[in-house]
Amino acid sequence: MSCIATPGLVVITSEKSQTNQQINSVVPHVQNETYYWYWVMTSLGAEIASSGSGGSVLTNLSKGLFETIKIIRPPHDLIDAYHSAVSPLFQNILANTHQSRTLATLRDTLLPKLLSGEIRLADVERDVACV
């Protein structure tokens, strides 16, 4: 969760990563709770943004203030049911994000070549048909 400049913005990482002092990381230690905690943190966004102290330019939510936020944790079976319901949605979001990046890379690679005449659409269509 972002805590400086734009406090309250939340993301889930899909691979190991590192953060700096501008990010408060919430790392679930119980399997199948990531999506629940994402929802909790997202729903607290406005509260977190208003809890930050205003500097001359940037709003800042300190780690100390972040740690004082009280959250009621439901029983694990309820969190597990939530995870089971939303997991396919999050997996589709991740797959679509990867596909979008792949398509953007392909576009950025091919478009200049098409515009410069380095490759022609007829040639690409022919080569794709052979595959």
C-alpha positions as CSV (number, residue, x, y, z in Angstrom):
1,M,0.0,0.0,0.0
2,S,1.3,3.4,-1.0
3,C,1.9,5.7,2.0
4,I,3.6,8.8,0.5
5,A,2.0,11.2,-2.0
6,T,-0.8,8.8,-2.9
7,P,-1.6,7.0,0.3
8,G,-4.2,4.3,0.1
9,L,-3.3,2.9,-3.4
10,V,-3.1,-0.9,-3.2
11,V,-1.6,-3.5,-5.5
12,I,-0.9,-7.3,-5.3
13,T,2.4,-8.4,-6.6
14,S,2.5,-11.6,-8.6
15,E,6.2,-12.3,-8.1
16,K,8.8,-11.7,-5.4
17,S,9.6,-8.0,-5.1
18,Q,11.1,-5.4,-2.8
19,T,9.7,-2.1,-1.6
20,N,11.1,1.1,-0.2
21,Q,9.9,3.4,2.6
22,Q,7.1,4.7,0.5
23,I,5.3,1.4,0.6
24,N,3.7,-0.4,3.6
25,S,3.7,-4.1,2.7
26,V,1.1,-6.5,4.0
27,V,2.3,-10.1,3.7
28,P,-0.4,-12.7,4.6
29,H,1.1,-15.6,6.5
30,V,-2.0,-17.8,6.1
31,Q,-2.5,-19.4,2.7
32,N,-5.5,-18.2,0.6
33,E,-5.8,-14.8,2.3
34,T,-4.2,-12.5,-0.2
35,Y,-7.4,-11.5,-2.0
36,Y,-9.2,-10.9,1.3
37,W,-6.5,-8.6,2.6
38,Y,-6.4,-6.8,-0.8
39,W,-10.1,-6.1,-0.4
40,V,-9.6,-4.9,3.2
41,M,-6.8,-2.6,2.3
42,T,-8.6,-1.2,-0.8
43,S,-11.7,-0.5,1.3
44,L,-9.6,1.4,3.8
45,G,-8.1,3.7,1.1
46,A,-10.1,6.8,2.0
47,E,-9.4,6.4,5.7
48,I,-5.7,5.8,5.1
49,A,-5.5,8.8,2.8
50,S,-7.2,11.0,5.4
51,S,-5.0,9.6,8.2
52,G,-1.8,10.8,6.6
53,S,0.0,13.9,7.7
54,G,0.1,16.7,5.2
55,G,3.6,17.9,4.3
56,S,4.2,21.0,2.2
57,V,3.7,19.0,-0.9
58,L,3.0,15.4,-0.2
59,T,0.7,13.5,2.2
60,N,2.6,10.9,4.2
61,L,1.2,8.0,6.2
62,S,3.9,6.8,8.6
63,K,4.5,3.1,9.3
64,G,3.6,3.9,12.9
65,L,0.2,5.3,11.9
66,F,-0.4,2.4,9.5
67,E,0.3,-0.1,12.3
68,T,-2.4,1.4,14.5
69,I,-5.2,0.7,12.1
70,K,-7.6,-1.8,13.7
71,I,-9.2,-4.5,11.5
72,I,-11.7,-7.2,12.5
73,R,-10.5,-10.5,11.0
74,P,-13.3,-13.0,10.2
75,P,-12.9,-16.7,10.8
76,H,-10.5,-18.4,8.3
77,D,-13.3,-20.5,6.7
78,L,-15.1,-17.3,5.7
79,I,-11.9,-15.8,4.3
80,D,-11.3,-19.1,2.5
81,A,-14.7,-19.1,1.0
82,Y,-14.1,-15.5,-0.2
83,H,-10.8,-16.5,-1.7
84,S,-12.4,-19.5,-3.6
85,A,-15.1,-17.2,-5.0
86,V,-12.8,-14.4,-6.2
87,S,-9.6,-16.4,-7.1
88,P,-10.7,-17.1,-10.7
89,L,-11.4,-13.4,-11.2
90,F,-7.9,-12.4,-10.0
91,Q,-6.3,-15.1,-12.1
92,N,-8.1,-13.8,-15.2
93,I,-7.0,-10.2,-14.3
94,L,-3.4,-11.4,-14.1
95,A,-3.6,-13.4,-17.4
96,N,-5.2,-10.5,-19.2
97,T,-2.5,-8.1,-17.9
98,H,0.3,-10.4,-19.2
99,Q,-1.5,-10.8,-22.5
100,S,-2.0,-7.0,-22.8
101,R,1.7,-6.4,-22.2
102,T,2.6,-9.0,-24.8
103,L,0.3,-7.5,-27.4
104,A,1.6,-4.0,-26.6
105,T,5.2,-5.2,-27.2
106,L,4.2,-6.9,-30.4
107,R,2.4,-3.7,-31.6
108,D,5.4,-1.5,-30.6
109,T,7.7,-3.9,-32.5
110,L,5.6,-4.3,-35.7
111,L,4.0,-0.9,-36.2
112,P,7.2,1.0,-37.0
113,K,8.2,-1.7,-39.4
114,L,4.9,-1.6,-41.1
115,L,4.9,2.2,-41.4
116,S,8.4,2.3,-42.7
117,G,7.7,-0.4,-45.3
118,E,10.3,-2.8,-43.8
119,I,7.6,-5.4,-43.7
120,R,4.3,-5.6,-45.6
121,L,0.9,-6.8,-44.3
122,A,0.6,-9.3,-47.2
123,D,4.0,-10.9,-46.2
124,V,2.9,-11.1,-42.5
125,E,-0.4,-12.7,-43.4
126,R,1.4,-15.2,-45.7
127,D,3.9,-16.1,-43.0
128,V,1.3,-16.5,-40.3
129,A,-0.8,-18.8,-42.6
130,C,2.2,-21.1,-43.0
131,V,2.6,-21.6,-39.2
